[in-house]
Amino acid sequence: MNENKLSELEHSSIGKLLWKYSLPAVVGNIVMSTYNVIDRIFIGQGVGADAIAGLAITFPLMNISAALGTLIGVGAAARISIVLGEKNHRLAEQILGNSLVLTILIALSYSLCFGLFLEDILRLFGASDATLPYAYDYLWHLLPGFVLINLCYSFNNMMRASGYPGKAMVTMMIGAVINVVLDPIFIFVFDMGIKGAALATVIAMGISAAFVMWHFVQPTSILHFKRGIYRLKWHLIATICSIGAAPFVVNIAGSFINGILNNSLYRHGGDSAVGAAGIMFTYTQLLVMLIIGVCQGMQPIVGYNYGAQRFHRLRRAFWLACAVASAICIIGAAPGVFFTRVIAVAFTTDPKLIEETCHGMSMSMLAFWFVGFQIVSTNFFQSIGKAGKSIFLSLTRQVLFLIPLLMLLPRFLTLDGVWLSFPASDLCATVTTAILIMREFNDLRRRSHTMLER
């Protein structure tokens, strides 16, 4: 049965495989993203507009946490797919064991650093006197759960990469459903405010982490924990981290960009502009998570077939994933540009925040149509172990283009310049991405011809 799970990656139709692997990932991410939206609605409606702005201030630290988690989780998942394609089962299990040790060590380390300097860090990322108490309260009570969150997400990726997309979906759904149930109880019934939202998250992620860890304890799983795989090996750490560096860089860059963005928004528009950005990011994150689900489905297909040197299959998987991701962006961007009021009133009743959200979101999402192609391309390079190209593409949109635009445009257009930095960056990144993808596929065609001539 286990061999059949791996064999289908090499022989089943790409469309069928992408559907089989992407659908559970998309469903799981929809549930998680819906939870995130509902969580913020509960906070906005039950605590207030300042709480929404305070939550937006926490995004940089949440991104750092996600970055350090994906450094191991995504890198290990991609590497596992490739070595399974090369039929090296023992090495795949060593990657699994090393990933467990690294995930726990890294999560404990950054949680301690956050706890020691939390107020100073939040001030650095744009917290005002009005929003600091909410941001501090939320993160302080979330800190004990960061280890659980990283274990859940990191090993969920490895579960999918080793042939269990359905179980990976269940992992995501368990956490999200429990969270949605606990949120209103803690926020409204127990009157715990934003602290209740954090505690609900910790409990939900703890249960999800237990589920995914139990899978890897079972000897019937394709990969499972066993004696002799936990000793850290530097060459394994290097390969895991090199591939995981792309999403790591994206999230770290996102943290610093959020800091720059929050300070710029506060300077030109006050707390209402920061809150509007928080609502916009919550909505766009919902769309991005759908695309990430497609990429998570594509990753084991592309990685395994790259390891097996079946390049025509990975090209087809890439283009199918691009088509689906682009459709998500086109459909999802329309409400963000044309029906923003419907989105804004779901999060808040504050008139000023509603107006600022409508104005900012409609400008920021003007070029969102192209984001799907960028994300799929970045994940494609990551899936085949091309860490350098994946990191470069990750940096183009969020660092090389967006930061200069955030520095330049507000000088001439004030707050509108901040909002317009996003579509301008998306357009520049799309052109760069297209050039790199064309070059990579030309190289794969040359390698295919060389193999046929032998």
C-alpha positions in Angstrom: 0.0 0.0 0.0 2.8 2.4 0.9 4.6 1.7 -2.3 1.5 2.4 -4.3 1.3 5.9 -2.6 4.7 6.7 -4.0 4.3 5.0 -7.3 1.3 7.1 -8.2 3.4 10.2 -8.0 5.5 8.9 -10.9 2.8 7.3 -13.1 -0.7 8.6 -12.4 -2.1 11.5 -14.6 -0.9 14.9 -13.5 -4.4 16.4 -13.4 -5.6 13.6 -11.2 -2.6 13.9 -8.9 -2.9 17.7 -8.6 -6.5 17.3 -7.7 -5.8 14.5 -5.2 -3.0 16.4 -3.4 -4.2 20.0 -3.8 -7.9 19.6 -2.8 -7.1 18.4 0.7 -4.5 21.1 1.1 -6.9 23.8 -0.3 -9.7 22.6 2.0 -7.5 22.6 5.0 -6.2 26.0 4.2 -9.7 27.3 3.6 -10.7 26.1 7.0 -7.6 27.7 8.6 -8.0 30.9 6.7 -11.7 31.1 7.5 -10.8 30.6 11.1 -8.3 33.5 10.8 -11.0 35.7 9.3 -13.6 34.7 12.0 -11.0 35.2 14.7 -10.5 38.8 13.6 -14.2 39.4 13.2 -14.7 38.2 16.8 -11.9 40.5 18.0 -13.1 43.5 16.0 -16.8 43.1 16.9 -16.2 41.9 20.5 -13.2 44.0 21.6 -13.1 47.0 19.2 -11.3 48.9 16.5 -8.1 49.4 18.6 -7.9 45.7 19.1 -8.0 45.1 15.3 -5.1 47.6 14.9 -3.3 45.9 17.8 -3.6 42.6 16.1 -2.2 44.1 12.9 0.9 45.1 14.9 1.5 41.5 15.9 1.7 40.3 12.2 5.5 40.9 12.0 6.2 38.7 15.0 3.8 36.1 13.7 5.6 36.2 10.4 8.9 35.6 12.2 7.4 32.6 13.9 6.1 31.3 10.6 9.4 32.0 8.9 11.4 29.9 11.4 8.8 27.1 11.2 8.8 27.0 7.4 12.6 27.1 7.3 12.5 23.5 8.6 9.0 22.3 7.7 9.0 23.4 4.0 12.6 22.6 3.4 12.3 19.1 4.9 9.1 18.4 3.0 10.7 19.4 -0.4 13.8 17.4 0.4 11.8 14.4 1.4 9.9 14.4 -1.9 13.1 14.6 -3.9 14.9 11.7 -2.0 11.8 9.5 -2.1 11.8 10.0 -5.9 15.4 8.9 -5.8 14.2 5.8 -3.8 16.3 6.7 -0.8 13.9 5.9 2.1 16.5 5.8 4.8 17.7 9.3 4.1 14.1 10.6 4.1 13.6 9.2 7.6 16.9 10.9 8.8 15.5 14.2 7.4 12.3 13.6 9.4 14.2 13.0 12.7 16.6 15.9 12.3 13.6 18.1 11.5 11.9 17.2 14.8 15.0 18.2 16.8 15.5 21.4 14.9 11.9 22.5 15.1 11.8 22.2 18.9 15.1 23.9 19.5 14.3 26.8 17.2 10.8 27.4 18.5 12.0 27.4 22.1 14.8 29.8 21.3 12.7 32.5 19.5 9.9 32.2 22.0 12.3 33.0 24.8 13.6 36.0 22.9 10.1 37.3 22.2 9.2 37.0 25.9 12.2 38.9 27.1 11.8 41.9 24.7 8.2 41.8 23.7 7.2 45.4 24.5 10.3 46.9 22.8 9.7 44.7 19.7 6.1 45.8 19.4 7.0 49.4 19.7 9.6 48.9 17.0 6.9 47.5 14.7 4.6 50.5 15.1 2.5 50.0 18.3 1.0 53.1 19.7 -0.2 53.8 23.2 -3.7 52.8 22.2 -2.8 49.5 20.4 0.1 48.3 22.5 -2.0 46.7 25.3 -3.9 44.6 22.8 -0.9 43.5 20.9 1.1 42.7 24.0 -1.8 40.8 25.7 -2.4 38.7 22.5 1.2 37.7 22.0 2.1 37.2 25.6 -0.6 34.5 25.9 0.3 33.0 22.5 4.0 32.6 23.3 3.7 29.1 25.0 2.0 27.8 21.9 4.6 28.7 19.4 6.4 25.3 19.7 3.0 23.6 19.1 2.2 25.8 16.1 5.6 25.1 14.5 5.3 21.3 15.1 1.8 21.3 13.7 2.5 23.2 10.5 6.0 21.8 9.8 5.1 18.2 10.1 1.8 18.7 8.3 4.0 19.6 5.3 6.1 16.4 5.7 2.9 14.3 6.1 1.7 15.5 2.7 5.1 15.2 1.1 5.3 11.5 2.2 2.0 10.6 0.6 -0.8 11.5 3.0 -2.7 14.6 1.7 -6.0 13.6 3.3 -4.4 13.3 6.8 -2.7 16.6 6.3 -6.1 18.2 5.6 -7.6 16.7 8.7 -4.7 18.2 10.8 -5.6 21.7 9.6 -9.3 21.2 10.1 -9.0 19.9 13.6 -7.2 23.0 14.8 -9.4 25.4 12.9 -12.7 23.9 14.1 -11.6 23.8 17.7 -10.4 27.3 17.4 -13.7 28.6 16.0 -15.6 26.9 18.8 -13.4 28.2 21.6 -13.0 31.8 20.3 -16.6 33.0 21.1 -16.6 31.1 24.4 -13.4 32.7 25.6 -14.0 36.2 24.1 -17.7 36.6 24.9 -18.8 34.1 27.5 -15.7 34.3 29.7 -15.2 37.9 28.7 -11.4 37.4 28.2 -11.1 39.7 25.2 -8.1 39.4 23.0 -6.4 37.1 25.5 -9.1 34.6 25.0 -8.4 34.5 21.3 -4.8 33.7 22.0 -5.6 30.9 24.5 -8.1 29.4 22.0 -5.3 29.2 19.4 -2.8 27.6 21.8 -5.3 24.9 22.8 -6.4 24.2 19.2 -2.8 24.0 17.9 -1.8 21.7 20.8 -4.5 19.2 19.7 -3.5 19.4 16.0 0.2 18.9 16.9 -0.7 15.8 18.9 -2.6 14.4 15.9 0.2 14.9 13.4 2.9 13.7 15.8 0.8 10.5 16.4 0.9 9.8 12.6 4.7 9.8 12.6 4.8 7.5 15.7 2.9 4.8 13.8 5.2 2.2 12.2 2.7 1.7 9.4 3.4 5.2 8.1 5.7 5.5 5.1 8.0 7.6 7.3 8.0 7.3 11.0 10.1 8.1 14.1 12.6 5.4 15.1 15.8 5.1 16.9 18.9 6.5 15.2 17.4 9.4 13.1 17.6 12.2 15.6 21.3 12.9 15.8 21.8 16.2 14.0 23.9 15.9 10.8 25.2 19.1 9.3 24.8 18.1 5.7 21.1 17.3 6.3 20.6 20.6 8.1 22.3 22.4 5.2 20.0 20.8 2.6 16.9 21.4 4.7 17.6 25.0 5.4 18.8 25.9 1.9 15.5 24.8 0.4 13.5 26.2 3.3 15.3 29.5 3.1 12.9 30.9 0.4 9.8 30.9 2.6 11.9 31.8 5.5 13.2 34.9 3.7 9.6 35.7 2.6 8.3 35.7 6.1 11.3 37.5 7.7 11.1 40.1 4.9 7.4 40.4 5.5 8.0 41.1 9.2 10.3 44.0 8.5 8.1 45.3 5.7 5.1 45.2 8.1 7.2 47.2 10.5 8.0 49.8 7.8 4.4 49.7 6.5 2.8 50.1 9.9 5.0 53.1 10.8 4.3 54.7 7.4 0.6 54.1 7.7 0.5 55.5 11.2 2.5 58.5 10.1 0.2 59.3 7.2 -3.2 58.0 8.4 -3.0 57.1 12.1 -4.4 54.0 13.8 -7.3 53.7 11.4 -4.9 53.2 8.5 -3.0 50.5 10.4 -6.3 48.8 11.2 -7.4 49.0 7.5 -4.2 47.3 6.5 -4.9 44.6 9.0 -8.3 44.0 7.5 -6.8 44.0 4.0 -4.1 41.5 4.9 -6.6 39.2 6.5 -8.6 39.1 3.3 -5.7 38.7 1.0 -4.2 36.1 3.2 -7.4 34.1 2.7 -6.7 34.1 -1.0 -3.0 33.5 -0.7 -3.7 30.5 1.5 -5.8 29.0 -1.2 -2.9 29.4 -3.6 -0.5 27.9 -1.1 -2.8 24.9 -0.9 -2.4 24.4 -4.6 1.3 24.8 -4.2 1.4 22.3 -1.4 -0.4 19.8 -3.7 2.0 20.6 -6.5 5.2 20.2 -4.3 5.3 16.4 -3.8 4.4 15.8 -7.5 7.1 18.2 -8.8 9.7 17.1 -6.2 9.2 13.4 -6.7 9.3 13.6 -10.5 12.3 15.9 -10.4 14.1 13.3 -8.4 13.0 10.6 -10.8 14.0 12.8 -13.8 10.6 12.8 -15.4 10.7 16.5 -16.3 7.7 16.5 -18.7 5.5 15.7 -15.7 6.7 18.4 -13.5 6.3 21.0 -16.3 2.6 20.0 -16.7 2.1 20.1 -12.9 3.5 23.6 -12.8 1.3 25.0 -15.6 -1.9 23.4 -14.2 -1.1 24.9 -10.8 -0.5 28.3 -12.4 -3.9 28.1 -14.1 -5.7 27.3 -10.9 -3.8 29.9 -8.8 -4.5 32.6 -11.4 -8.2 31.8 -11.4 -8.2 32.2 -7.6 -6.5 35.6 -7.8 -8.9 36.9 -10.5 -12.0 35.8 -8.7 -10.8 36.9 -5.3 -9.4 40.3 -6.4 -12.8 41.5 -7.7 -14.5 41.9 -4.3 -11.3 43.5 -2.9 -11.4 46.2 -5.6 -15.1 46.7 -6.3 -17.0 45.5 -3.2 -14.7 46.5 -0.3 -17.4 47.9 1.9 -19.0 44.5 2.3 -15.6 43.2 3.5 -14.9 46.1 5.8 -18.3 46.0 7.6 -17.8 42.4 8.5 -14.8 43.3 10.6 -15.8 46.6 12.3 -18.6 49.0 12.9 -16.3 52.0 13.2 -17.2 54.4 10.3 -13.7 55.8 10.0 -12.1 52.4 9.8 -14.6 51.3 7.2 -13.9 54.2 5.0 -10.2 53.8 5.2 -10.4 50.1 4.5 -12.5 50.7 1.4 -10.1 53.3 0.1 -6.9 51.4 0.8 -8.0 47.9 -0.2 -9.4 49.0 -3.6 -6.0 50.6 -4.5 -3.7 47.9 -3.0 -5.3 45.0 -4.9 -5.3 46.6 -8.4 -2.6 44.1 -9.6 -3.4 41.2 -7.4 -4.4 39.2 -10.5 -0.8 38.3 -11.1 0.2 37.1 -7.5 -0.8 33.5 -8.2 1.8 33.0 -10.9 4.5 34.5 -8.7 3.7 32.3 -5.7 3.5 29.1 -7.8 6.8 29.9 -9.5 8.5 30.6 -6.2 7.2 27.3 -4.8 8.2 25.4 -8.0 11.9 26.4 -7.6 11.7 25.5 -4.0 10.2 22.1 -4.8 13.1 21.1 -7.1 15.7 22.3 -4.7 16.7 25.5 -6.6 17.0 27.5 -3.4 18.8 30.5 -4.9 16.2 31.2 -7.5 13.4 30.6 -5.1 14.9 33.1 -2.6 15.5 35.6 -5.3 11.9 35.5 -6.5 10.7 35.7 -2.9 12.8 38.9 -2.4 11.7 40.6 -5.7 8.1 41.3 -4.6 8.6 41.9 -0.9 12.0 43.5 -0.7 13.7 44.5 -4.0 10.6 46.3 -5.3 8.2 46.9 -2.4 10.6 48.5 0.1 11.9 51.2 -2.4 8.3 51.9 -3.5 7.2 52.3 0.2 10.0 54.8 0.7 9.4 56.7 -2.5 5.7 56.9 -3.4 4.4 58.3 0.0 6.7 61.3 -0.4 4.6 62.4 -3.4 1.2 60.8 -2.7 1.2 60.5 1.1 -1.2 57.7 2.2 -2.2 56.9 -1.3 1.5 56.2 -2.1 1.6 53.6 0.6 -1.4 51.8 -0.9 -0.2 52.1 -4.5 3.2 50.5 -3.6 1.6 47.1 -3.6 0.2 46.9 -7.2 3.4 48.6 -8.6 5.5 45.9 -6.8 3.3 43.1 -8.1 3.7 44.2 -11.7 7.5 44.4 -11.5 7.8 41.0 -9.7 5.6 39.4 -12.4 7.9 40.4 -15.2 11.0 39.2 -13.3 9.3 35.8 -12.5 8.3 35.2 -16.1 11.9 35.6 -17.3 13.3 33.2 -14.7 10.6 30.5 -15.4 11.2 30.6 -19.2 14.9 30.2 -18.6 14.4 27.2 -16.3 12.1 25.4 -18.6 14.6 25.9 -21.5 17.2 24.3 -19.3 14.9 21.3 -18.4 14.2 20.8 -22.2 18.0 20.7 -22.9 18.5 18.1 -20.0 15.6 16.0 -21.4 17.2 16.0 -24.9 20.5 15.0 -23.4 19.0 12.1 -21.6 17.2 10.8 -24.8 20.5 10.9 -26.7 22.3 8.7 -24.3 
